[in-house]
Amino acid sequence: MGQGRTPIDDCWPSPSKWNALNTSVDGQLTYNQPIAKHCYPGSGYDAHLCQDISKEWTESPFQELYPIGYTYPTVDTCPPINASVAAYPLCELGNAPVYTISATKADDVAAGIRFARENNVRLVIKNTGHDIVGRSQGYGSLMIWIKYIRDGLDYQEKYTPSDGSCQSNLTGSAIAVGGGYIWEEVYAFAAKHGRIVVGGDDKTVGSIKVAATAQQATPSAWQQTKSSNTKLCLHRVKCGGGTFGVVVSATIKAHHTHPVLSHTLQLIPLNGSLTQLLNTTTGIMSRYPILSDEVFAGYASVLRADGQVLYEHTFINMIESNSSATIERAKNVINQQVVNNLVRLNTTTFDVKSNFQYFSSFQEYFLGSGSHQAEAASTPIRTSRFFDKKSLLFQQKNPLSMLQTLFSQEGPGVHATTSVLELCLVGGGQVLQPAPHTSVHPAWRRTYLLADQVDFWPENADF
Ligand SMILES: Cc1cc2nc3c(=O)[nH]c(=O)nc-3n(C[C@H](O)[C@H](O)[C@H](O)COP(=O)(O)OP(=O)(O)OC[C@H]3O[C@@H](n4cnc5c(N)ncnc54)[C@H](O)[C@@H]3O)c2cc1C
């Protein structure tokens, strides 16, 4: 389809063509307007509305309410500006799509794809707008928004692939997700059946792309992916679902829930010393492969903001049983590998807070442990690295040098106002096992840790 026509081209589809599309999707086509346009002088200016928008701007659920709401837009071309700024910048759609079909059924999706193909208009698929590399945006495009396809969640005690599904040897239970549901909804539904599914930590992320079976809408109609078409299944995961079709329903594997033991740790250097924090963090990172092999997983972060630095983590272990011996054994792993090494530093070098908590199920943990919802933000710059077992266990000099570089504020020019290094202990275990018919990056098969640096820059930073 190429890049397609844009609104400034003479051959951009005429109003009558857009009207016809609107009719074919039962009036669900809208012309997009920047969300914060009410903050700018002109016909839509409304100070009260602007204030409300500004208040909620960094909430992902707020952004998700809008067809062109994005959690981490690469460039924000219409932020809710402070009314006291001397000169108003322009408020533009920027990379956001021009029109949106708020699809409620597969036929709407098919109509959108057909229109884009016949009129050579760039097509974008979006659910929540969390795509960190901006693939649910697209300058001058038509968007198909799948948020309002809600054909229900269906529990299958025993998964039976319907005719024409992607190849799968799954024999346990499964959940069919019929549209634009988010993890929060799918986790709650799974819990009603005593099950869990593998999804994101952030409850506001869309859940439809990890599938044992998927139904995709194509230009002619919707179709179920053919069982012989393994390549299509593979490509859907690899290239972003929207490249080959639009997923309108996906069936995902469900597992029995387990009790959860969580460990939270917070380390704040008493004298604010970044050097001490980074040295100690490197020591903790060297224990990650052992924790992972003992089935702990979760997220840690090193944060520098407002002149303060700290390390914190929440790691969980889905333990086999609720027996006190099992719980004690899991606690011992954390104590021996991490906490005991810090005790001697507590009150002299660091303020150390270490806490275990027991939950009877994954859902109890998920609901009872923090918000599981990251803030939306418009100016982060990110970079990431995989770490294997050897590099964490035996080559501590290298991660330390990386931390020093990431958090260094030396040299001329503008520096990040806030820096967060997310240490995602999400590899190891089954992730190390190769599996057929997936297009997971091969480096994951050696990965224990994904380190993801997020820097926030002042609005006036010169990139
Ligand atoms: C604040 C935040 C927190 C995050 N937390 C986590 C986390 O805890 N764990 C984790 O694994 N990831 C996390 N992510 C990353 C997130 O999982 C990915 O960005 C994911 O691709 C978002 O999917 P989405 O459908 O919600 O977003 P969207 O931006 O709507 O879509 C993402 C991509 O999928 C395509 N797409 C969406 N729906 C369909 C469909 N039905 N058919 C075909 N293509 C489709 C879009 O075109 C786009 O390319 C987070 C991202 C953000 C911004």
The ligand as a Gaussian input file, in Angstrom:
#p B3LYP/6-31G(d) Opt

LIG

0 1
 C        2.833000       2.822000      29.801000
 C        3.167000       1.504000      29.148000
 C        3.272000       0.359000      29.927000
 C        3.574000      -0.867000      29.343000
 N        3.674000      -1.964000      30.132000
 C        3.940000      -3.167000      29.592000
 C        4.015000      -4.331000      30.394000
 O        3.839000      -4.264000      31.594000
 N        4.291000      -5.517000      29.804000
 C        4.461000      -5.604000      28.456000
 O        4.674000      -6.706000      27.935000
 N        4.410000      -4.519000      27.654000
 C        4.157000      -3.313000      28.199000
 N        4.102000      -2.205000      27.394000
 C        4.357000      -2.360000      25.961000
 C        3.047000      -2.760000      25.265000
 O        2.717000      -4.080000      25.607000
 C        3.234000      -2.723000      23.752000
 O        3.499000      -1.400000      23.376000
 C        2.012000      -3.262000      23.036000
 O        2.332000      -3.381000      21.666000
 C        0.799000      -2.362000      23.210000
 O       -0.316000      -2.961000      22.602000
 P       -1.716000      -2.178000      22.526000
 O       -2.611000      -2.950000      21.628000
 O       -2.160000      -1.875000      23.904000
 O       -1.272000      -0.788000      21.865000
 P       -1.537000      -0.160000      20.435000
 O       -0.609000       1.018000      20.364000
 O       -2.972000       0.107000      20.240000
 O       -1.076000      -1.282000      19.421000
 C        0.246000      -1.778000      19.398000
 C        0.591000      -2.356000      18.010000
 O       -0.278000      -3.439000      17.697000
 C       -1.057000      -3.154000      16.536000
 N       -2.415000      -3.623000      16.848000
 C       -3.184000      -3.284000      17.919000
 N       -4.326000      -3.971000      17.892000
 C       -4.278000      -4.749000      16.794000
 C       -5.175000      -5.685000      16.215000
 N       -6.334000      -5.961000      16.768000
 N       -4.823000      -6.296000      15.067000
 C       -3.636000      -6.033000      14.487000
 N       -2.744000      -5.168000      14.987000
 C       -3.062000      -4.535000      16.122000
 C       -0.963000      -1.648000      16.337000
 O       -1.085000      -1.300000      14.964000
 C        0.433000      -1.373000      16.852000
 O        1.375000      -1.732000      15.868000
 C        3.792000      -0.960000      27.937000
 C        3.689000       0.197000      27.152000
 C        3.381000       1.421000      27.749000
 C        3.284000       2.658000      26.893000

